Amino acid sequence: MRKAVAVTTGVIVVGVAGWLGATWYTGKRIESESGARLREANEQLAQALPGYGLKIEQLDFQRGFFASRARYGITMTGAAARDALALPPGVLEVNASIEHGPYTRGALARGDVLPRLAFVHAELAQTEALKPLYTLTQGAVPLWSDTVLHYGGDASGRAAVAPMQGEHDGMRATFSGATLESVYTRSNQGVKGTLRADSLVVESNDDADIRRAALTGLVLDMDTRMGRSGLSIGTTGLSAQRLELEGPGGQFQVALEAPAYTVKLDETDGRLHGDAVYRIGKLSVGDADFGGGEAIVKLANLDGKAVRQLMESYGRFADAVMTEADGQASAPGKRDALLRQALDDARGLLAAGPSVSLDPLRWTTAKGESRLTLALTLAAPQADAAASVRELARQLIKSLDARAIVSRPMAQDMAARILAASQGLAPEDAARQAEEQVAGAAGMAQMLNLARQEGDDLVAEFRYADGRAALNGREIPVEELFAGLPDRPMGALSQDEDDDAPAAQPSELLGQLDGKTLGDIVREAGFEFDTSTSDDGSPLLVLKPAESGASDIRVEFNGCDIEDACDNAMLRAAFETPTPVPLQALNAWNRENRWTRAYLDEDDTPMLEMDINAYGGIGREGAEAFVHTFLDTVPEFAAMLRQAKPAPTPAGK
């Protein structure tokens, strides 16, 4: 008996000791990894919202044995975060309570009995600036979340927004609150979640154009993951039970029943395809039923790599524009270079022949159905920047097919309802006038060959392909189709129309990059260089750093297939420093200068890089601007390294 008791006691002691040891280890791991996870989050925020300066900072961290406490501050101080969007320090802060795994009270309360890394309860802190928000919630925490963190990096959680009610300047708002259930999968960066809110009602005084607006049954669903191209793919949907709008004094009442949209995006062999579906169950104006409809937009044959590249280059351009709008100076020619790069990337996107279709746009009432279908295929224009906008448009549109069907009974019924509501006509008078108006419009359309009669429907068809166009089977001159577009280059649209205005100079379009072309550009920038080849036989330019502050500057070519004609080039500079460079300095550089990237190589040597991509073609002026911008940036980066505080030397070195 005593032996059995001793064995049982020993098992309990060992189990408790193991649990306590795991708890201690988990707390230590959470503390040591919190900085790295925070840096990852800030990098993702900077990429998602360039120009806003959105950042999360850890203000305090107190580690205990079973639980830790932390406080975080959220700021938004970039060029785009002005006026109402600005979030200076001390406004938005979050308190977090972190229960250490492997077994936490919070996870067990949710029925999760497996070993977990941690359970985190976070609440929006009551700062001085947010006291009015706490007034709206009558003292309740406006926003909180509970998250279970798994050892593998996955997470599941729930969050809630508290009900709110308030009044300001004659406007009163009542919000039911919202709940969110979500799951995160680290392996594919997948996010599944559902957000629900019962109601939001906004009421104004009778002087406002809209006296009352009410939204009920709001649901947001998300099921996304990271695709191979580095873009988020999956399904996102938003729906509501009803949206009501009411004018002052009951002048009008509009209601949308079951408005919703769903976006699906998928990826196959590097190509993106998907559709967006927009639906309205029923539109009512007063007591009149105007039917319901849907629109289905389909996208196909989008090069995922080109889409991501265009998004990044446009983000850099938008960042530069917002920076200049905020009164901050930028490198000479930087904005123009980024715009040219974005346009070149757009050309690369068009090279795959993407297509968009509307299949269909449909509206249905008790009297009939009308619909529009459209299919558009695009192509990369072969003309250079000196070509006219008219010519570029002709080359941009590879094919276009459109078909519209209008139900005459439906058109007459809707016209009669509008006349009755807007002019106060009797139903029979409104119906007679509506019939006359629709008959007159239909007769005019047939006379001008804009439509033809098929039973109770008016039908119009348009086709354009291979430089030829036809409307309802009759060929029409293509010159008339594009006659409304300017017959001048894009860059000359802002010039005066007089004959003395300087003409835009053509810009050479480079389909590939070579050592001679970039060598000429480097020489024009004032740098001497030696021509060589890399280990794989690709061209290599080794520049003499001179007074740039770099120890080595190179232009390396990649994707070379014919002699020295290559798809892209890498501008790379190395720097020698007397002391180790802190990663914080390099991260700060990357956040503020997203058109270059800085890092430490395997020997802890600071490196600065920039890509020039000729995928889809790049203008020579664009290549010049990027080379000049990089070479102008090298001494700026060297100066930053000299001013950076030395990184602590690791033990043993």
C-alpha positions in Angstrom: 0.0 0.0 0.0 2.8 2.4 1.0 4.6 1.5 -2.2 1.5 2.3 -4.3 1.1 5.6 -2.6 4.8 6.4 -3.1 4.6 5.6 -6.8 1.4 7.7 -7.3 3.0 10.6 -5.4 6.1 10.4 -7.5 4.1 10.5 -10.8 2.2 13.6 -9.5 5.4 15.3 -8.5 7.0 14.5 -11.9 3.9 15.7 -13.7 3.7 18.9 -11.8 7.5 19.6 -12.2 7.2 19.0 -15.9 4.2 21.3 -16.2 6.0 24.0 -14.2 9.1 23.6 -16.3 7.1 23.9 -19.5 5.4 27.0 -18.2 8.7 28.6 -17.3 10.1 27.8 -20.8 7.0 29.1 -22.5 7.1 32.4 -20.7 10.8 32.8 -21.6 10.1 31.9 -25.2 7.3 34.4 -25.5 9.5 37.2 -24.1 12.4 36.4 -26.3 10.3 36.2 -29.5 8.0 39.1 -28.9 10.5 41.6 -30.5 10.9 39.5 -33.7 7.1 39.0 -34.1 6.6 42.7 -33.6 9.1 43.6 -36.3 7.4 41.1 -38.7 4.0 42.7 -38.0 5.3 46.2 -38.6 7.0 45.2 -41.9 3.7 43.7 -43.1 1.8 46.9 -42.1 4.3 49.0 -44.0 3.8 46.9 -47.1 0.0 46.8 -46.8 -0.4 50.6 -46.1 2.6 52.5 -47.6 2.8 56.1 -46.7 0.6 55.9 -43.5 3.5 55.2 -41.1 1.4 52.6 -39.2 3.5 51.1 -36.4 3.0 49.0 -33.3 5.5 49.5 -30.4 5.9 47.5 -27.2 5.6 50.1 -24.4 6.0 47.7 -21.5 6.5 43.9 -20.8 6.5 42.3 -17.4 7.1 38.6 -17.4 5.8 36.4 -14.6 6.0 32.7 -14.0 2.4 31.8 -15.0 1.5 34.9 -16.9 3.0 38.1 -18.3 1.6 41.6 -19.0 2.3 43.8 -21.9 1.3 47.2 -23.2 1.4 48.2 -26.9 1.1 51.6 -28.6 -0.3 52.0 -32.1 0.7 55.1 -34.1 0.1 56.4 -37.6 2.1 59.4 -38.5 3.0 59.0 -42.2 2.3 61.5 -45.0 -1.0 59.8 -45.8 -2.1 59.9 -42.1 -3.0 63.5 -41.8 -6.0 65.2 -40.2 -8.5 62.7 -38.9 -6.4 59.7 -39.7 -3.3 60.7 -37.7 -2.6 58.7 -34.5 0.2 60.3 -32.5 1.7 58.4 -29.6 -0.4 58.1 -26.5 -3.8 57.9 -28.3 -4.3 54.3 -29.2 -2.8 51.7 -26.7 -3.6 48.1 -25.9 -3.2 46.1 -22.7 -2.5 42.4 -23.0 -2.6 39.6 -20.4 -0.6 36.6 -21.6 -1.2 33.2 -19.9 1.8 30.8 -20.4 1.2 27.4 -21.8 1.1 24.5 -22.1 -2.2 24.5 -20.3 -3.9 27.9 -19.8 -7.1 28.7 -18.0 -8.4 30.8 -21.0 -7.9 28.0 -23.5 -9.4 25.3 -21.2 -12.4 27.5 -20.7 -13.0 27.5 -24.5 -12.8 23.7 -24.5 -9.3 23.5 -25.9 -7.5 20.8 -23.9 -4.4 20.3 -26.0 -1.1 21.9 -25.0 -0.9 25.5 -26.3 1.8 28.2 -26.3 -0.3 30.9 -24.7 -3.7 32.5 -24.2 -3.8 36.2 -24.8 -6.5 38.6 -23.6 -6.2 42.1 -25.1 -8.2 45.2 -24.4 -8.2 48.7 -25.8 -6.7 50.9 -23.1 -8.6 53.9 -21.7 -6.2 56.7 -22.7 -7.1 60.4 -22.2 -7.9 60.7 -25.9 -10.3 57.7 -25.9 -12.4 58.7 -22.9 -15.2 59.9 -25.2 -15.3 56.4 -26.7 -15.7 54.9 -23.3 -18.6 57.3 -22.8 -20.3 55.9 -25.9 -20.0 52.3 -24.5 -21.1 53.4 -21.0 -17.8 52.4 -19.5 -17.5 49.0 -21.2 -14.3 48.1 -23.0 -14.8 49.2 -26.6 -12.7 46.4 -28.1 -11.3 43.2 -26.7 -10.0 39.9 -28.0 -9.1 36.4 -26.8 -6.5 34.5 -28.7 -5.1 31.0 -28.3 -1.6 30.7 -29.7 -0.4 27.3 -30.8 3.2 26.1 -30.6 3.4 25.7 -34.4 2.4 29.4 -35.0 -1.3 28.8 -35.7 -3.9 30.8 -33.7 -7.6 30.9 -33.0 -9.6 33.6 -31.3 -12.6 35.7 -30.9 -13.1 39.4 -30.5 -15.9 41.9 -29.9 -16.8 45.5 -30.3 -19.0 46.8 -27.5 -22.5 48.3 -28.2 -22.3 52.1 -28.5 -24.8 54.9 -28.5 -24.2 58.6 -28.8 -25.3 62.0 -30.1 -23.4 64.9 -31.7 -24.5 68.0 -33.6 -28.0 66.8 -34.1 -26.9 63.3 -35.2 -27.7 60.2 -33.1 -26.1 56.8 -33.7 -26.9 53.4 -32.2 -24.6 50.4 -32.8 -25.5 46.9 -31.6 -21.8 45.9 -31.3 -20.0 43.2 -33.3 -18.4 39.8 -32.7 -15.5 38.1 -34.6 -14.5 34.4 -34.7 -11.2 33.7 -36.5 -8.6 31.1 -37.2 -5.0 31.7 -38.5 -2.9 29.0 -40.1 0.8 29.9 -40.2 1.9 27.4 -42.9 -0.1 29.1 -45.7 -0.9 32.4 -43.9 -4.5 31.4 -44.1 -7.2 33.4 -42.3 -10.8 32.1 -41.7 -13.2 34.3 -39.9 -16.7 35.6 -39.5 -17.7 39.1 -38.3 -21.3 39.7 -37.3 -23.1 42.9 -36.3 -26.9 43.1 -35.7 -27.6 46.7 -36.4 -26.3 50.2 -37.0 -28.8 53.1 -37.0 -28.0 56.8 -37.7 -30.6 59.5 -37.3 -30.3 63.2 -38.1 -32.5 66.2 -37.8 -34.9 67.1 -40.6 -32.4 69.5 -42.2 -30.3 66.6 -43.4 -30.7 65.0 -46.9 -31.0 61.6 -45.2 -33.0 61.7 -41.9 -32.5 58.0 -41.1 -30.2 55.2 -42.3 -30.4 51.7 -40.8 -28.3 48.6 -41.6 -29.3 45.3 -40.1 -27.9 41.7 -40.2 -24.3 42.6 -41.3 -22.1 39.5 -41.8 -18.5 39.5 -43.1 -17.0 36.1 -44.1 -13.3 35.5 -45.0 -11.4 32.4 -46.1 -8.1 33.4 -47.6 -4.5 32.1 -47.9 -1.3 33.2 -49.4 -0.8 32.1 -53.0 2.4 31.2 -54.8 2.7 34.6 -56.3 2.7 36.2 -52.9 -0.9 37.5 -53.1 -3.8 36.6 -50.9 -6.3 34.3 -52.6 -9.5 32.8 -51.4 -13.1 34.0 -50.7 -14.4 37.1 -49.0 -18.0 38.1 -48.7 -20.1 40.8 -47.1 -23.9 40.7 -46.7 -26.7 42.4 -44.9 -30.4 41.6 -44.3 -31.6 45.1 -45.1 -30.5 48.7 -45.7 -33.0 51.5 -45.2 -32.8 55.2 -46.2 -35.4 57.7 -45.3 -35.6 61.4 -46.3 -36.7 64.3 -44.2 -40.4 64.4 -43.4 -40.9 61.0 -45.0 -40.3 62.5 -48.5 -38.8 59.2 -49.7 -38.1 55.7 -48.3 -35.7 53.4 -50.0 -34.9 49.9 -48.9 -32.4 47.3 -50.2 -33.2 43.7 -49.1 -30.3 41.2 -48.9 -27.6 43.3 -50.5 -24.4 41.2 -50.7 -21.1 40.7 -52.5 -18.7 37.8 -52.7 -15.2 37.9 -54.2 -13.4 34.7 -55.1 -9.7 34.7 -56.3 -7.7 31.6 -57.2 -4.4 30.7 -58.8 -3.4 28.1 -61.3 0.1 27.8 -62.8 1.0 31.4 -61.8 -2.2 32.8 -63.3 -4.9 34.5 -61.2 -8.5 34.1 -62.0 -11.7 34.7 -60.1 -15.0 36.5 -59.9 -16.9 39.1 -57.9 -20.7 38.7 -57.5 -22.8 41.7 -56.4 -26.5 41.0 -55.5 -29.6 43.0 -54.4 -32.6 40.8 -53.4 -35.1 43.7 -53.8 -35.1 47.4 -54.2 -38.2 49.2 -52.8 -39.0 52.9 -53.1 -41.9 53.6 -50.9 -44.5 50.9 -51.6 -43.2 50.3 -55.1 -41.2 47.2 -55.9 -38.4 47.8 -58.4 -37.1 44.3 -58.5 -33.7 42.9 -57.8 -30.5 42.0 -59.7 -27.0 40.9 -59.7 -23.7 41.6 -61.5 -21.0 39.0 -62.0 -17.5 40.3 -62.9 -15.0 37.7 -63.9 -11.2 38.1 -64.2 -8.9 35.6 -66.0 -5.3 35.2 -67.2 -3.7 37.6 -64.8 0.0 37.0 -64.3 0.4 36.7 -60.5 4.0 37.8 -60.6 3.2 40.8 -62.7 0.2 41.8 -60.5 2.4 41.8 -57.4 5.1 43.7 -59.1 2.6 46.4 -60.3 1.1 46.6 -56.8 4.5 47.1 -55.3 5.7 49.7 -57.8 2.4 51.6 -57.6 2.7 51.5 -53.8 6.2 53.1 -54.0 4.9 55.7 -56.4 1.9 56.5 -54.2 4.2 56.7 -51.2 6.4 59.3 -53.0 3.4 61.3 -54.1 2.0 61.5 -50.5 5.5 62.3 -49.2 5.8 65.3 -51.5 2.2 66.3 -50.7 3.3 66.5 -47.1 6.0 69.0 -48.0 9.0 66.5 -47.7 11.7 66.6 -50.3 12.6 63.5 -52.2 15.5 62.5 -54.4 15.6 64.4 -57.8 13.5 62.5 -60.4 12.5 59.8 -57.9 8.7 60.4 -58.4 9.0 60.4 -62.2 11.1 57.3 -62.1 8.7 55.4 -59.9 5.8 56.4 -62.2 7.6 55.2 -65.3 8.4 51.9 -63.4 4.7 51.5 -62.5 3.7 52.1 -66.2 6.3 49.6 -67.3 5.0 47.0 -64.8 1.5 47.7 -66.1 2.7 46.8 -69.6 4.2 43.6 -68.2 0.8 42.7 -66.7 -0.9 43.3 -70.1 1.6 41.0 -71.8 -0.2 37.9 -70.5 -3.4 39.0 -72.2 -5.7 39.4 -69.2 -9.5 39.4 -69.7 -12.4 40.8 -67.8 -16.1 40.0 -68.4 -19.5 41.0 -67.1 -21.5 37.9 -67.3 -24.1 39.0 -66.6 -25.4 42.3 -65.3 -29.0 41.4 -64.7 -32.1 43.2 -63.3 -35.4 41.4 -62.9 -38.9 42.6 -62.0 -42.4 41.1 -62.2 -42.7 42.4 -65.8 -39.5 41.0 -67.2 -35.7 40.8 -67.2 -33.0 43.0 -68.8 -29.3 42.0 -69.0 -25.9 43.1 -70.2 -23.0 40.8 -71.0 -19.5 42.0 -71.9 -16.2 40.3 -72.5 -13.0 42.3 -72.9 -9.5 40.9 -73.6 -6.5 43.2 -73.3 -3.0 43.2 -74.8 0.3 45.0 -74.2 0.6 47.9 -76.7 3.6 47.5 -79.0 3.8 51.2 -79.7 6.3 53.3 -77.6 5.5 56.3 -75.4 5.6 58.6 -78.4 2.5 57.0 -79.9 -0.9 58.8 -79.5 -3.4 57.9 -76.9 -5.7 56.9 -79.7 -3.2 54.4 -81.1 -2.4 53.0 -77.7 -6.1 52.4 -77.0 -6.5 50.6 -80.3 -3.6 48.3 -79.4 -4.7 47.9 -75.8 -8.1 46.4 -76.7 -7.5 43.0 -78.3 -11.2 42.1 -78.5 -14.5 43.3 -77.1 -17.9 41.6 -77.2 -21.0 43.2 -75.7 -24.7 42.3 -75.8 -27.6 44.2 -74.2 -31.2 43.0 -73.9 -33.8 45.4 -72.6 -37.3 44.1 -71.8 -39.8 46.7 -73.1 -42.6 45.6 -70.6 -40.1 46.0 -67.8 -38.8 49.4 -69.0 -42.4 50.7 -69.3 -43.4 49.4 -65.9 -40.3 51.0 -64.2 -40.8 54.3 -66.1 -44.5 54.4 -65.0 -43.5 53.9 -61.4 -40.9 56.6 -61.5 -43.4 59.0 -63.2 -46.1 58.2 -60.6 -43.6 58.8 -57.7 -41.9 61.9 -59.0 -44.8 63.7 -60.7 -47.7 62.4 -58.7 -49.6 61.1 -61.8 -52.4 58.6 -61.5 -51.3 55.0 -62.3 -53.2 54.9 -65.6 -51.7 58.3 -66.8 -48.2 57.3 -65.7 -48.6 54.0 -67.6 -49.7 55.8 -70.8 -46.9 58.3 -70.7 -44.3 55.6 -70.0 -45.5 53.5 -73.0 -45.2 56.5 -75.3 -41.7 57.4 -74.0 -40.4 53.8 -74.3 -42.0 53.4 -77.8 -40.3 56.6 -79.0 -36.9 55.7 -77.6 -37.2 52.2 -79.1 -38.1 53.5 -82.5 -35.2 56.0 -82.5 -32.7 53.3 -81.5 -33.9 51.0 -84.4 -33.7 53.9 -86.9 -30.1 54.6 -85.9 -29.2 50.9 -85.9 -28.4 51.1 -82.1 -30.8 48.2 -81.4 -33.2 45.8 -83.1 -36.6 44.4 -82.0 -36.8 40.7 -81.0 -40.2 40.0 -79.6 -40.7 42.1 -76.5 -37.0 42.9 -76.2 -34.7 45.5 -77.6 -31.3 43.9 -78.4 -28.0 45.6 -79.2 -24.7 43.8 -80.0 -21.2 45.2 -80.5 -18.1 43.3 -81.5 -14.5 44.5 -81.9 -11.5 42.3 -82.9 -8.5 42.4 -85.2 -9.0 46.1 -85.8 -12.5 45.8 -87.1 -15.8 46.7 -85.3 -19.5 45.9 -86.0 -22.7 47.2 -84.4 -25.7 44.9 -84.8 -24.0 43.1 -87.7 -23.1 46.3 -89.6 -19.4 47.1 -89.8 -18.5 50.6 -88.5 -15.2 52.5 -89.2 -12.8 52.0 -86.4 -11.6 55.6 -86.8 -15.0 56.7 -85.6 -14.9 54.4 -82.6 -11.7 56.0 -81.2 -12.3 59.5 -82.6 -13.1 60.9 -79.1 -9.6 60.0 -77.8 -6.7 62.5 -78.2 -4.4 62.0 -81.2 -1.4 63.0 -79.2 1.1 61.2 -76.9 0.2 60.7 -73.3 2.9 63.0 -72.1 1.8 65.8 -74.3 -1.8 66.1 -73.1 -1.0 69.0 -70.7 0.7 71.0 -73.5 -1.1 73.9 -75.2 -2.9 73.1 -78.4 -1.0 75.7 -80.5 1.4 74.6 -83.1 4.4 76.1 -81.3 4.1 73.7 -78.3 7.2 71.5 -78.1 6.5 68.0 -79.3 7.2 65.1 -77.0 10.4 63.2 -77.7 10.1 59.5 -78.3 11.5 57.2 -75.6 13.4 54.1 -76.6 11.6 51.0 -75.3 13.9 48.3 -74.0 12.7 44.8 -74.2 15.8 43.5 -72.5 18.9 44.9 -70.7 22.5 44.6 -71.8 25.9 45.7 -70.5 26.4 48.4 -73.2 23.1 50.2 -72.5 23.5 50.3 -68.7 27.2 51.0 -69.1 26.4 54.1 -71.1 23.9 55.2 -68.4 26.5 54.5 -65.6 29.1 56.5 -67.5 26.6 59.4 -68.0 26.1 59.3 -64.2 29.9 60.1 -63.7 31.1 56.6 -62.7 33.9 54.6 -64.3 33.7 50.9 -64.6 35.2 47.7 -65.8 33.3 45.1 -67.9 33.5 41.5 -66.8 31.4 38.3 -66.5 30.0 36.5 -63.6 30.5 32.8 -62.8 27.6 31.8 -64.9 28.8 33.9 -67.9 26.3 36.8 -67.5 27.5 40.3 -68.0 29.0 42.2 -65.0 29.8 45.8 -64.5 32.2 46.6 -61.7 32.1 50.3 -60.8 34.8 52.3 -59.2 33.2 53.6 -56.0 35.2 56.9 -56.0 33.7 59.1 -53.2 30.4 57.3 -52.9 31.2 55.8 -49.5 30.8 52.2 -50.8 33.6 49.6 -50.9 32.2 47.9 -54.0 29.4 48.7 -56.5 28.3 46.3 -59.2 25.6 45.8 -61.9 24.8 42.1 -62.1 22.6 40.8 -64.9 20.1 37.9 -64.6 17.9 35.9 -66.9 20.3 36.2 -69.9 19.5 34.0 -72.9 20.9 35.6 -76.0 24.5 36.9 -75.7 24.3 39.6 -73.1 20.6 40.4 -73.5 19.0 39.9 -70.0 15.6 40.2 -68.4 16.7 42.1 -65.4 19.7 43.7 -63.7 20.6 44.0 -60.0 22.4 47.2 -58.7 24.3 46.2 -55.6 26.7 48.1 -53.3 28.7 46.8 -50.4 30.0 48.9 -47.5 32.8 48.4 -45.0 32.2 49.6 -41.4 34.5 49.6 -38.4 31.8 48.3 -36.1 28.8 46.0 -36.5 25.7 47.7 -37.9 22.5 47.3 -35.9 19.6 45.6 -37.7 17.3 48.4 -36.3 19.2 50.9 -38.6 18.7 48.7 -41.7 15.0 48.1 -40.9 14.5 51.8 -40.5 16.1 52.4 -43.8 13.9 49.8 -45.5 10.7 51.4 -44.0 11.6 54.8 -45.2 13.2 53.9 -48.5 11.1 51.2 -50.0 12.6 51.6 -53.5 15.9 50.1 -52.3 16.5 47.3 -49.8 19.3 47.0 -47.2 20.5 43.9 -45.4 23.5 42.2 -43.9 25.1 39.4 -45.9 26.5 36.2 -44.5 29.7 38.1 -43.4 27.6 40.8 -41.7 28.6 43.3 -44.5 26.0 46.0 -45.1 24.5 45.7 -48.6 22.2 47.9 -50.7 20.3 46.6 -53.7 17.8 47.7 -56.4 16.2 45.8 -59.2 15.6 47.0 -62.8 13.2 44.6 -64.5 12.6 44.7 -68.3 9.7 42.2 -68.1 7.2 43.6 -70.6 9.5 46.4 -71.7 11.0 49.4 -69.9 11.6 52.9 -71.3 15.3 54.0 -71.6 14.4 57.1 -69.6 13.0 54.8 -66.8 16.2 52.8 -66.7 18.2 56.0 -66.6 16.1 57.3 -63.7 16.5 54.1 -61.7 20.3 53.9 -62.2 20.7 57.6 -61.3 18.5 57.2 -58.2 20.4 54.2 -56.9 23.8 55.8 -57.4 22.6 59.0 -55.7 21.3 56.9 -52.8 24.6 55.1 -52.2 26.3 58.1 -50.4 23.1 58.7 -48.4 23.2 55.1 -47.2 26.9 55.4 -46.4 26.2 58.5 -44.3 23.4 56.6 -42.4 25.8 53.8 -41.6 28.4 56.3 -40.2 25.7 57.8 -37.9 24.2 54.5 -36.8 25.1 53.4 -33.2 27.3 50.2 -33.2 25.4 47.0 -32.6 26.5 45.0 -29.5 29.1 42.4 -30.3 27.8 38.9 -29.6 29.5 36.9 -26.8 32.5 34.9 -28.0 33.4 37.1 -30.9 
